[in-house]
Each structure stands twice: as C-alpha cells, then as structure tokens.
Amino acid sequence: MSIRPGDSWGTPTDAAPDLVVVGSDADLAQSLKSWPHPNPLISFEPNAESDLAKSVGLASFRESALSSDGTTGKISAPIDAIEYRFAGNTNLAMNAVEVGVSPLVLRATSRSKEISVTINGRKFFSGVASGVVVANGQFIGAADLIPRSHPGDGRLEVHIYSLKSGERSAMRRRLATGSHLPHPRIATGSGARIRIEVKGGAWPIRADSELAGRTGRIEFEVQSPAARLLL
C-alpha cells in the first residue's frame, strides 16, 4: 500500500481486537511475529518507552475519535513492519533498526566503516559512514529522527550518517526538533527493500531500541500492511 500527502489513514471500526499487546515496540513486534494469522487487528497499550506510539499519535486519535452522540469510536489503521534478516535469522521490528553507531550517541571519536547500501536492488550509497537507520516510525527516544517517515506508507526510510568529527555534536543538538536535516553528509532515501554491507568487520544492530546482534550484512523488507492498529 502507499499513502500520499492528504490521503486519509484508517477507517472507523467497532470490531473487537484480535490481539491485545501491552508494553514496548519490541513487545509489539514479537507478538505480531508470533501471531498465526495475517493482518490482525491489534489493540496496543504502549509503555513509556514506545516510540511508535508517538509516531502514530495514539492519544490524539483517541481524543479526536468522539462521535456525534459523545461516545468514543475507534479507527483501524493499516500499519507496516520492518522485516530484517542477518546470520540466517529473520526478525521483525515495528519502529526502527539502527545499524552501526546510533546518531543519538554519535561522538567525535566514534569510528566509521566502509559500507555499501542498496535500495530496491539499486546501489544507493558506497563510502565511509558511522551508521545507518532504517525506519518505519518517526521518533527514537526524544529525537525527531526521521521527520518524513510514516508507519503506514508502504516503504522504509533510510538515513546514512557520514558526518565529519567536528560536525557531530551540532547535529545531535538538532535531533529533538528534526532540524538536523537536510544535511550534506546524511544521505536519505526510501524503498521497500534495503541491503547494508559492512567491509572490515561487523556492526551492532539495535531493533526497536534493543540490541539484536552484530553483522557485516543485513537485509530489510517492508511488510505492508503487517497489521491493523486500533487508534
């Protein structure tokens, strides 16, 4: 599926959820991965660590979904997920996967590696970078890291960080407002399939803010829609 600016997202529903998930974005991803049927209707009760909740505006949807008779309605919105594969394993994330050094902790002394990135089978980047973010949602922690991302648009956003040592501190200060972009040394793209290859060693992987392993090669594919989320 694909959402363009101005398109509506979701439809009113009074259906009961197939699945109720309480917890973090990682808990939501694990529950969805374990669910035996495609495209379930999910009621998500996020904890304070959920970044996806901020991206989809759970509270604002609930507050605005009042019907004319004063009762509270619900919206069923199709939501994507990130399938990522490395070292023979296939996993799921809901909000974002950070490979290498996260921009949230990028320092002048953080080391970079030579990498290549392909999007939808075409070479997108080849060079030295400190890390890559592949995102479905907009926020990571307090950072408005991927301002253009929408978790129901049928694609993944890709940000590649190649900042010089002296530029990194200023970049981090702008993360909260999303004003770190555009930047000449942050390459941005989007697509349904992404592959990252790291030369000369393995990079750490953080999926939905949890350490997921290390690898020198990782592939991503958007699952769209992966579920229907009650908002």
C-alpha positions in Angstrom: 0.0 0.0 0.0 1.0 3.6 -0.3 -0.2 6.8 1.4 0.3 10.2 -0.3 0.0 13.6 1.4 -3.6 14.4 2.1 -4.8 10.8 2.0 -6.8 9.5 4.9 -5.3 6.8 7.1 -7.6 4.2 8.6 -11.4 3.7 8.8 -13.8 3.8 11.7 -14.5 0.4 13.4 -16.3 -1.1 16.4 -14.7 -4.5 15.9 -13.0 -6.2 18.9 -9.2 -6.7 18.5 -7.7 -10.0 17.6 -4.7 -9.3 19.7 -4.0 -7.0 22.7 -0.4 -6.0 23.4 0.9 -4.2 26.4 4.5 -2.9 26.5 7.2 -1.7 24.2 7.6 -1.6 20.4 9.7 -4.7 20.7 6.9 -6.5 22.6 4.5 -5.5 19.7 6.9 -6.8 17.1 7.3 -10.1 18.9 3.6 -10.6 19.4 2.9 -9.8 15.7 5.7 -12.2 14.7 4.1 -15.0 16.8 0.5 -14.4 15.7 -0.5 -17.2 13.3 -2.9 -15.3 11.0 -2.1 -12.4 8.6 -3.1 -8.8 9.2 -4.6 -9.0 12.7 -6.5 -6.1 14.4 -4.3 -5.0 17.3 -5.0 -3.0 20.4 -1.7 -1.6 21.6 -1.3 -0.2 25.1 2.2 1.3 24.9 4.6 1.8 27.8 6.7 4.9 28.2 9.5 3.5 26.0 7.3 3.1 22.9 8.5 5.4 20.1 5.9 4.0 17.6 3.1 5.4 19.9 4.4 8.9 19.3 4.6 8.3 15.5 1.0 7.2 15.2 -0.4 9.6 17.7 -2.4 7.1 19.8 -3.6 9.7 22.3 -4.5 12.3 19.7 -6.5 9.8 17.7 -8.4 8.6 20.8 -9.2 12.2 21.8 -10.4 13.1 18.4 -12.5 10.0 17.8 -15.7 11.2 19.5 -18.9 10.5 17.7 -21.8 13.0 17.5 -23.5 11.3 20.4 -20.5 11.7 22.7 -19.3 8.1 22.6 -15.7 7.2 21.8 -15.1 5.5 18.5 -12.0 3.7 17.1 -10.0 3.9 13.9 -8.5 0.8 12.3 -5.3 1.9 10.6 -3.1 -0.3 8.4 0.5 -0.3 9.8 3.7 -1.6 8.3 6.6 -3.5 10.0 10.3 -4.0 9.3 11.4 -7.5 8.4 15.2 -7.8 8.8 17.4 -10.7 8.1 21.0 -11.5 9.1 23.1 -14.5 10.0 20.3 -16.8 8.8 17.7 -15.3 11.1 14.5 -13.4 10.2 13.2 -10.9 12.7 10.6 -8.2 13.0 10.7 -4.6 14.2 8.0 -2.0 14.3 9.7 1.4 14.7 13.3 1.4 13.6 16.5 -0.5 13.2 19.9 1.2 13.9 23.0 -0.4 12.4 26.4 0.8 13.5 26.7 3.9 15.8 23.3 5.4 16.6 23.1 9.1 15.7 21.8 9.7 19.3 25.2 8.8 20.7 27.5 9.7 17.8 30.7 11.4 19.1 33.7 12.9 17.5 35.7 9.8 18.4 33.1 7.3 17.0 34.6 5.1 14.3 33.3 4.8 10.8 33.5 1.9 8.3 33.3 1.5 4.6 29.8 0.3 3.7 27.5 -0.1 0.7 23.8 0.3 0.7 21.3 -0.8 -2.0 17.7 0.2 -2.1 15.2 -1.8 -4.2 18.2 -3.6 -5.8 20.0 -0.4 -6.9 23.2 0.9 -5.4 22.3 3.9 -3.3 25.5 4.6 -1.3 29.1 3.4 -1.2 31.6 5.0 1.1 32.5 5.6 4.7 29.8 6.0 7.3 29.3 5.7 11.1 25.9 4.2 11.0 22.6 3.7 9.2 19.0 4.0 10.4 16.2 2.1 8.7 12.9 3.4 9.9 9.2 2.8 9.9 8.4 5.4 12.6 9.4 8.9 13.1 10.9 9.1 16.6 13.7 7.4 18.6 13.7 8.5 22.2 13.5 12.2 22.4 14.8 12.6 18.8 12.5 13.5 15.8 15.0 11.4 13.9 13.1 10.6 10.7 10.6 13.5 10.2 9.3 12.3 6.8 8.6 8.7 8.0 5.0 7.4 8.1 4.4 3.9 9.5 1.6 3.2 7.0 3.1 4.4 3.7 4.4 1.1 2.4 8.1 2.0 2.4 11.1 2.2 4.8 13.1 5.4 5.3 16.9 5.0 5.1 19.4 7.6 6.7 23.1 7.1 6.3 25.4 9.2 8.6 28.8 10.2 7.2 29.4 13.4 9.3 32.9 14.6 10.0 34.1 14.5 13.6 33.6 18.3 14.1 30.0 18.2 12.8 28.6 15.5 15.1 27.9 17.5 18.3 26.0 20.2 16.5 24.0 17.5 14.7 23.0 15.8 17.9 21.7 19.1 19.4 19.3 19.5 16.5 17.8 15.9 16.7 15.0 16.8 19.1 13.4 19.2 16.6 14.2 17.3 13.4 16.3 20.2 12.2 19.4 18.0 11.7 18.0 17.5 8.2 18.8 18.2 5.4 22.5 17.7 5.8 25.1 17.2 3.0 26.5 14.2 4.9 23.3 12.5 5.9 22.1 10.6 2.8 18.4 9.9 2.9 16.3 7.5 0.8 13.4 5.2 0.9 12.2 1.9 -0.5 10.7 -1.5 0.1 13.9 -3.5 0.2 17.3 -2.4 1.6 20.6 -4.2 2.0 23.6 -3.0 4.0 27.1 -4.5 3.7 29.9 -3.5 6.0 33.5 -4.0 5.0 36.1 -5.0 7.6 34.0 -6.2 10.5 30.6 -6.4 12.0 28.4 -3.6 13.2 26.0 -3.8 16.1 22.2 -3.9 15.5 19.6 -2.2 17.6 16.0 -3.1 16.8 13.3 -1.0 18.4 16.0 0.3 20.8 17.1 -3.3 21.9 20.4 -4.9 21.0 19.7 -7.6 18.4 23.2 -8.8 17.5 26.1 -7.9 15.2 26.6 -8.4 11.5 28.5 -7.4 8.4 25.5 -7.9 6.1 21.8 -7.2 6.8 18.7 -7.1 4.6 15.4 -5.3 5.2 12.0 -5.6 3.6 8.8 -3.7 4.5 5.8 -5.8 5.5 2.8 -3.7 4.3 0.4 -3.9 5.8 1.6 -6.1 8.7 -1.4 -5.4 10.9 -4.3 -3.1 11.6 -3.8 -0.9 14.6 -6.7 0.4 16.7 -6.2 4.1 17.3 
